[in-house]
């Protein structure tokens, strides 16, 4: 089953600059396994040693947060779009002048 994974800018060095990778998998975990098989080390950037997503990584399937779906077991239909979004940290905006 072909699934499109959108790669965030900080992780594109692992995917040789590719923005979207087509992988296969019936659920999100399988798709991420395929992605790591093709680009070794990708999984280590988004998951811990127990196989859980790192707390600062958000994943969306067809624009829906997987935390409100079935997590890594979220089923993927043909042509599904997976977006990996690292959380952004920030501070106060600069003062206006």
N, C-alpha and C positions, 0 to 999 in steps of 0.2 A: 504494500500500500504506500503510495508516494505522499510524503508529507513535506511541506516547506518550512524550514527553520530559519527565522531571521536572526542573524548574528549581530550582537551589539559591537560597536567600534572597538572597545577594549579587548575583545576576544578574537578579532579578525586576524591578528598575527598568527593565531593557531590554525586558522582556516585559509591561510595564504591570501588573505585580503577579501575572500568571498563574503558577500553580504547575505546571501540566501543559499542555503544548502538543501538539496532534496535528499531525504533519507527515507527509510522504510520502517514501519512498526505499527502494530495494532493498537498500542497504547503509548503514552508519553515515555515511560521507562524504556521501552524497546527502541523508540526513535532516538533517545539520548544515547543508548548503547551503540546504535548504528553510527551515530555522529562521532562518538569516541573511537570506534573501530577505524573510521576513516581518517580521523584527526586525533591521534593519540595525545592524551593529556588534557583534552577538552573537559572531560568529566571532572577532573581534579580541580578545575577552576570554578565549577558551579556546585559541587557536591562534597560532603565530608566523607570520612572513612566508613561511616555507617550507611552510606547511600542516601542520606538526607540532603535536601537542598540547603545551601548555605543561607543564613538568615537574610543576607543582603541581596539575594537573587530572587527575582519575581519571574514567573513564567505564565504566559497567557496562551490559551488555545482558542483560536477564533475570537480574540479580544476578551475572553473570559478568564479571570484569575483562577488558576488551578486549585487554589486554597478553597474555593467555593464549589469546585467540581469534585473529582476523585483523586486529587493530588497526582502523584506520579503514575497512578493506575488509570488516569483519565483516558478513555478510548479516543482513538483518532480515526476519522473517516478519510477516505481518499481525498487528497487535495487540501487537507486541514492546514491551517497556518499556525505555527508555533512561534511566539516571540519571547526571547530571553531578554529580560530588562534588569540590569544591575541597579540597585537602589542608589540614589544620589544623595550625598550629604552636602550640607551647605551651612552657611552662617548668615549673618545679617547682610542686607544689601548695603553697598557703599552709600554714604550720605549724599543727598542731592545738593548741588551747588548752584 
